[in-house]
């Protein structure tokens, strides 16, 4: 019963997250020149502070926090390897909501990308949940090592985002922020286990340090995700986040929390393959989104114009 309650709560959380993401992206875009190329937008520190004055962004933030609270509650009923991947449902929610707002058509290729992403995450979840045990007591060295690894990975992704093709920038910025979100989810599960399963107190140093790590991950994640909203459609950012976030969280659960103690080489290979399918789905979503296609066509038209105007 507890697992099914967690699943239902996470479905509701995914809807709140999708709605909040759309509202935040609309607010972020409103601070930039609407005639400029979205992929070239960069949100400065001042721009980030200005978002705090925009009611639409604050409403979106409230929905995201509501989704996070529901998600946190769900984690108290089931392992992170079960709860986290269900957040992928935010992708179709976001696609449908954005299409209604912007009145752009939903092509077959776009839905195929959504389907591939969901199928990949679903397969990944199937392998991870089958072997989830959640019995290991967590010590701090593995947690700190995982934080350091995520920081290095995020730095590489952020650098790639500044050099990538226009259609890929929102995806890479979102992936950067999602690595921190995924790790934060793992730390949230750790904090819950420290209190519920291991009898620690709220004023204990282990719980306090874990909460500090959660806050740091969320602050970095929020900043980087806003860069994703600034440089591309919300659906791409949501799709990337809800793919990369569970991949990171599940890996944390399997490795650091010991939820994959019974996993053999076969399931590991299956997780690697299905995870790759999910990532490929996000790449498809980034390339086939109407905004990405329009920007690509505009760029090609400019190049043809410059070629025709150049002297022979």
N, C-alpha and C positions, 0 to 999 in steps of 0.2 A: 504493500500500500504506500509506503514511504517513497519508493522509487517513482511510482506513477504520479504521486503528488508533486515530486520534484520536476518530473517531465512537464506536467501541466503548468507549473509555475514558470518554467524556463520558456515555454511557448509564449506565455503572456509577457515575459521579460523581453523576448525577441521583438514583439510588436511595439512595445514602449521604446525600445532602443532604435528601431527603424524610424518611427515617427520623430523621435528626438534628433536623430541624425539628419533627417531631411530639413527640419526647422533650423538646425545649426548651420547646415550648408547654405541655405538660402540667406541667412543672416551674414555669413562670411562673404558670400558673393556680392552682397549689397554694398560692401565697403570698397569694392574694386570697380574700375572702369568697365561697364558692360560691353563695350566694343572691343576691349583688349582680349588677347588670347588667354583663356583660363589657365592653360598649362604653364604660362610664364608668371603667374601670380605667386607672390611670396608674402606670407603674413609676418609682419615685424612685431617686436615686443609692444610697441605703441598700438598697433592694430589689434593685438590680442587684448590689451586693456580696454580698447574702445568697444570690443564685443560685449563687455560687461554692462554697457549702456543700452544695448539693443534688446528690447523685450522679447523678440522672437528667438534670439540666441539663448536668453535666460530660460525661456519656456522649454526650448529643446534640451538645455542642460538639465532642467528639472525632470523631464521625461527619461533622460539617460540615467540620472541618479535613481529614479524610481525603478527602472529596469535593473540597475545594479543591486538595489536593495532586495528585489524579488529574487534575483540571481543568487545573492548571498544566502537568502533563506533556503533556496533550493539546495544549495551545497550542504546544508545541515541534514538533509534527508537522503542524499545519495553521493557517491564518489564523484570527483571532478571529471573523471573519464566518461561518466554518463551524462552529467549535467551540461558540461561546457559545449560539446559539439552541437547540441540542439539549437544553440544560438544562430546557426546557419539559416534558420527560418527567417531571420531579419532580411535576408537578401531578396526573396520574392516579395516580402512586405514592402521593402524600399522601392523595388522596381515598379510595383503597382501604384504606390502613393505618388512617386515622382512622375509617373506617366500621366496621372490624373491632374497633377499640378501644372506640369509643363506642356501637357497635351501633345506629347510626341508618340509616334506609333511604337508598338511593341513587336519587333520583328521576330521571325522564327529563329534567326541566329542568336538574338538576345536571350530568348527563352531557352534555347539549346545550351547557351553558356551557363545560365542559372541552373539548368538541369544537371549539367556535368559537374558543376561545383557542389551541388547538394549530394549527388551520387557519390562523389569522391569523399566528402565529409562523412556521409552515412556509412560507407565502407570502412573508413578509418575508425569510426565509432564502433562498428560491429566488432572489429578486431580488438580494440582497446577495452571495451566493456566485457567481452567474453573472458578476459584474463585479469580483470580488476580485482584486487584483494583489499587494498587500503588498510594494511595491518602494521606497517612499519612505523616505528617512532622516529621522528625527524630530528636530526642533529643540525647544528648551525653551519659547519663547514660546507656541506653540499648546497645549502641555501645561498651562501655567499658566493660560492663558485658559480652557481647558476645565474646569479645576478651579474657577475662579471662577464660571463659568456654572452648574456643577452645585451649588455652594454656594447660589447665589441660587435656583435651582429647588427645591432641598431645603427652603430656608427657606419658600418659598411653599407647598409641599406640607404641611409640618409645621403651618403656620398653618391651612391648610384642614382638616387632620385634627382640630384642636381645635374647629372650627365645623361640621363635617359632620354629616349624619344618622347615627344609630347604626350602620346597616348598612355605611356607607362608611368608618368610622374605621380599622378594621384595614387596609383596602385602601390608604388614603392614608398611614398610617404605614409600611406595607410599601413603598409606592412611594417614599417619602422615603429609606428605607434602601437600597433597590435602586438608586437613582441613584448612590449612592456605591459600591455593589458593582460596578455596571456599569463605572464609571470605573476602579475598581481593576483589573478584568480587562483593560481597555485598557492601563493602566500596566504590568501584569504582562507583557503581550505586548511592550510597549516594552522592558522590562528584559531579556527573553529575546533580543530582536533586537539590543540593544546588545552583548551578550556573543557570541552565536552568529554574527550576520551582519556586525557592524561592528567586531569585534575589541577592544571595550573590556574593561578589567579590572574585577574585582569591587571594587577599592578606588578606582576612578575616580569623580570627583565626579558625573558624569551618572548613573551607575548608583546611587550612594548616594542622590542626591536623588529618583530615581524610586522607590526602595524606601521612602523616608520618606513619599512621597505615597501609596504603596500602604497603608502602615500607618495613616496618618491616615484614609484612606477606609474601611478595614476597621473601625477603632475607632468612627467615626461611624455606619457602617452597622450594626454589631452593636447599638449602643445603640438606634437607631431601630427596628430589626427587633423587638427585644424589646417595644417599645411595641405593635407590631402583634400579637405573640403575646398580650399582656396584654388587648387590646381585642377579640379575635375569634378564630375558629377558625384552626387552623394551615393548613388548605387554602387559605383566602383569602390569608393572608400568603405562602404558597409560590407560589400562582398569580400573585399580583401581582409577587413578586420575579422569578420566572422569565419574566415578560413584560417588565417594565420593565428588568431587568438586561441582557438581550440587546439591547434597543432602544438603550440608552445605549452599551453596549459596541460594537455594530455601527456606530453613528453615529461613535463615536470612531475605530474602524478605518477607516471610509470617508473621514472628513474629516481627522483628524490623522495617521493612519498612511498615508494615501494609497491604501488598498485599493480605493477606488472611482474610480480615475483614469480608467477607461474608461466610466463610467456617464453615460448621457444623461438627458434629461428624462422619457422614458417609464418607465424603471426607477425613477426617483425618485418619480414619481407612484404607481407600483405599490407601492413600499415604504411610502409614506404611507398608502395605502388599506388594505393588509394589516396595517400596524401599528395602525391605528384599529380594525380587526376584532378584533385580539388584545386590545386594551384593552377593547373592548365585551364580549368574552368574560369578562374578569375582573370587570367590573361585574355581569354576569349571575351569575357564581359567587358574588359577594358578596351579592346579593339573594336567590338561590335556595337558599343553604345552609340546612339544617335549623335551625341555631342562630340565623341571622339571621331566619328566618321565625318561630321561636318568640318571639324578643325583640320582633319587630314586633307579633305578635298580643297579647303581654302588655301592650305599651305602648298598643295600641288599646283593650284591655279596661280598663286603668286610666283612660284618657280617658273611656270610656263611663260608668265608675263615678263619676268626678268630676262628669260632666255630669248624671247622674241624682240625685246627692246635692246638687247646687247648688239653692238656693231659686229658685222660679219667680215 
